[in-house]
Amino acid sequence: MENIQIEEINSITDSFLNQIKIVYESSFRIDERVPWELLEYELKKKRRQSEGIQHLFSIYNENEIVGFGISIFYWEFTYPAYIAIEKNYRNKGIGSQLVMKIKDIAFNDAEEYKVSPLILFEVEKPELAQNSDEEKEIFNRIKFYQKFNATFLDVEYIEPPLLGKELPMYLAMISSPEINYVNSDSLIQYVKVIYKQEYYLPPKTQEKYLKELINSIDNREIIYGIQPI
């Protein structure tokens, strides 16, 4: 689309936040998002700066915000916390542009801090679909990430509940083309960071959800990928 622009945002205004809120609440079910007040606070105060580098991306159609993305570089890996695009602008290649933007900056962060590039994120499993339309959306999402050579790791991963229930998800990664695996011990540490920083889980609750991941690793030193479809 000719008028679409994707920019990284370094200063946040109330007008910008109001537009982001509309996209945020229309793009995610209530059980898939933290309360807006908490996300707004983090965006304003940049709470993650002491532990990671937060990047905020805005998608514009002329002067209207039609999507956004948030990614955090946690010194050893990047976690894309949110990618949201208004319904009328989906399936037009905008998501691909945003993922490429996130990927470029994630790889630049990795190069600056002299670590291997790694983007780690969650993807819904088809069995979570409540109807045929949702199932189609999930399959399309999986195919979308496969275009970027995403590796779906062969482990069991639980997304902790925000306001709903815990969900079994794929844990996927995007790295250099020649890398389709991750060290098991490193993966456990990465997931600990996600549980603490993104889901605000105390140590005992972290252990509860990490147990399933560790059991599925089953003494493997290296975790390779699978292709779910």
C-alpha positions, -999 to +999 in steps of 0.1 A: +000+000+000+015+033-012+006+054+019+018+030+045+048+040+066+065+022+095+085+042+119+103+036+152+088+060+178+112+077+203+088+102+219+052+094+231+023+118+232-011+113+247-027+115+212-004+087+200-013+066+230-050+071+225-047+058+189-025+029+200-051+019+226-078+016+200-057-007+178-045-027+209-079-034+223-094-043+189-066-066+179-063-089+210-089-108+230-091-097+266-073-129+277-044-122+253-034-087+266-023-071+298-045-043+311-041-012+290-031+009+321-001-013+327+011-013+291+006+025+290+026+029+321+055+009+307+055+028+275+056+061+292+081+052+319+102+028+299+104+004+329+123-021+308+153+001+302+172-012+332+169-048+318+165-045+281+160-021+252+124-014+242+115-006+206+081+008+197+070+008+160+040+027+146+023+019+113+007+049+096-017+053+067-011+089+060-018+105+095-038+076+109-022+049+131-034+015+118-010-008+137+020-010+160+047-033+172+067-036+204+099-056+207+124-058+236+160-067+233+169-086+264+207-085+258+208-121+245+176-123+225+147-101+212+111-107+223+084-092+201+058-085+228+030-072+205+023-070+167-011-055+160-027-044+127-062-031+123-085-057+106-091-037+074-053-035+068-044-071+073-033-095+045-018-065+025+019-072+033+020-047+062+027-074+087+057-086+066+071-051+065+068-047+103+084-081+110+113-072+087+117-039+106+117-057+139+141-083+126+166-057+112+167-038+145+169-070+165+199-082+144+215-047+148+211-049+186+227-084+186+256-071+165+262-041+187+262-062+219+282-090+202+257-119+206+242-142+180+209-128+165+179-145+180+142-135+181+121-157+204+083-156+203+050-175+209+026-187+182-008-202+188-014-239+181-042-249+158-059-269+186-066-236+204-091-225+177-127-223+188-141-224+153-130-229+117-124-192+111-100-191+141-083-223+129-077-207+095-062-176+111-038-197+132-027-217+101-022-185+082-001-171+111+021-202+112+026-199+074+034-162+078+062-168+102+075-197+081+081-172+053+108-157+076+124-191+082+110-193+117+120-225+136+092-239+158+111-255+187+104-291+197+094-283+233+063-279+254+057-243+263+029-227+284+018-191+280+008-180+315-027-166+319-031-128+317-069-126+324-080-160+310-064-194+312-029-208+305-024-218+269+000-244+253+018-225+225+046-230+200+078-214+210+094-202+178+126-185+169+141-165+140+179-164+138+206-166+111+196-188+082+221-215+091+209-218+127+178-239+134+185-249+170+191-234+205+211-246+235+187-261+261+202-243+291+201-210+273+164-215+263+154-221+299+171-189+309+154-170+280+120-183+290+126-173+327+132-137+314+099-138+294+080-152+324+094-125+347+094-095+325+064-101+302+041-120+325+053-106+359+055-141+374+071-145+409+098-172+411+076-200+424+050-195+397+078-194+371+090-228+383+055-242+378+054-233+341+091-240+335+086-276+347+067-285+316+094-270+294+122-287+312+104-321+312+099-318+274+136-310+269+144-344+286+181-340+290+187-328+254+216-304+252+203-289+219+167-282+208+160-284+171+130-272+152+099-289+139+076-278+111+041-278+125+023-278+091 
